[in-house]
Amino acid sequence: MTNDKKAPLWWMLECPKSGEPCYCKEECVYSKKYRRNRAMTRDEIITMKPGRELDALVAEKVMGWRKKTFPGGGGGFTAWVDENEKVMKLISNSTMSETCYRCDYFRPSTDIAAAWEVVGKFFWVQVTANPPHIWKATVITSPANGSVTATAKGFTAPEAICKAALLAVMGE
């Protein structure tokens, strides 16, 4: 059986589980783990769509958070925690609906309020709208750490901010 699907940009020709050649060209559990543990390229970041994967990368790489699961009486919850184990934002909550208005989820690639939290991590940020429907974000890291400037575009301001932030922390 052949699979004629085109492999995504991030795909490595080697199965992350077995180390042998892989021909499935589909994202699997093993590829997700592999992808998160390796450095992404500029092109991979630029071509990412807004959503959970981009949000997770921003939480980990830009905000410096890590994922932690807390067991509990209705299933518990998963959250982003800082280096002091302080819960910063929710990822999922088994005891409440994901549309819960009181829940504080971190979705910076689609939520402008969360994107402004990302902006707070940088020395200087400029966000501009370029017709038709293209946003451009430029971020500069702290001069104390050796200033890095990164620019990215997106269909929304949050998308552009997240991509520029990731590029900046990568040093691109």
N, C-alpha and C positions, 0 to 999 in steps of 0.2 A: 504494500500500500504506500503510495507516495503522497506527500503533502506539498501542494504547490503554493501554500501561503508564503508571502514574503516575510522574512525574518525581521523583527523590529530592530531599530538601530542599536539597542543595547545588547543584543544577543551575542554571546560569545559562542564560538563553534564547538565548545567543549561543555559537556554536561557538568554542572557544578557539584552534582552528587557523586558521579562515578569517575569523572575525569576523562571519559571516553567521548568520541565524536557524537554529537546529538543532531538528529535530523527532524525532530518534531516541530521546531520553529514556533513553539507556543510557550507562553509564560506559565511556568508551573511553580509549585511551592519551592522547589530547589532554586529556581532562577531568581525568585524574589529575595531569598536570603542572600544569594550571591551578589545580586545587584546592590543591595543596601551596604554590603561590606567592601565595596570597591569604589574608587573615585569615578565619578561620572564625568563625561566630556562636556565641553561647552555646547556642542551640537545636541547632545542628549537633553540638556537642560532647556535649551531654547525651544526644542520641539515638544516638550512635555505639555500635556493638557492640564488645565486647572482641575483640581480634585484631590482626593485623599493621598495619592502618592506624592504629589508636589507638596501638599501640606505637611506630610510626615518628614520629608527631606528638610523643609524649612525649620520645623520644630527641632530636629536633631542637629543639623549643621549650622543654622543661623542662631537659633535661640539657645542651643546648648542643652536641650532637654533630652530625656530618655523615657521610653515607654515602661510603665509598670502596671501590673494587674493586682487589684485588691479584691480578695475573696469577700463574700458577704452573703447575707440572708436572701435574697431574690436573684442571686447570680453574680453580685458584685459589680465592679466597674473597672475600666482601664483608663489610665490617665497619663498625661505628660508630667513628669516630675523634674525638678531642678537638682543641682548637685547636693542639696541638703534634704532631699526626699520630700520637698514641699510640693503638693499637687498644684500645678500651674493651670492646666486645662484638661477637660475630659476628652477622651477618644471615643469611648462607648460606655453605655450604662445599661446593664441588663434589667435594672429595676424600673427604668423609665423609658418612655418613647424617645427616639432620636429627634423628634420634633418638639421636645419639651422646651417651653419658652424660658424656664428658669435655668436650664442646663447651659454651661459655659464651654462650648466646643471650640476648638482651634481650627479654623478653616481660612487661613490667610489668602489663599489663591482665589477665593470667591466672596469673601466677606471683608469689606473695606475697613471695618473697625479692627479686625484681627491683623490686617495688612499694616495698619498704622502702628501696631505693637512691634512689628518687624522693623518699621522705619526707625523706631526708637533705639535700635541697636547700632545705628550708624551715625557718623560724624555729620554728614551732609547728604540730603536726598532731594532730588528734583523730579517731579512727575508732571508730564505734559500730555495734552490730548492733541493728536494729529489726525485730521479728517482723512478718510472716513473711518471712524470707529477703531483707531489704532492709538494705544497709549504707550508712552515711552517713559521709563524710569531710569535714572542715573543715581547711583549711590557711591559714596566715598567712605572708606573705613577710617578709623582714627589715625591721625598723623603720628601719634605716639608709637604705633605698631608698624609704621611704614605704610603710608597711605596707598590704597588700592582703589581704582575707579572702575566701575562696571556699569554697563548700559544694556538694557533689554527692552523688548517690545512685547505687547500683548493686546488682546482684544478688550481687556478691562484693566483698570488701574491696579487692582490687587494682583492680577496675573503678572503684569510687568514688574511690580515691586518685588514679588517673590522670586522671579527669575533673576533680576538684577542682584538681589541680596545673595542668592546662591552663588552666582558668578563671582561676586566680591569676596565671599569667604573662601572660595576656591582659589582666589588669586588670579582669576582670568581677566 
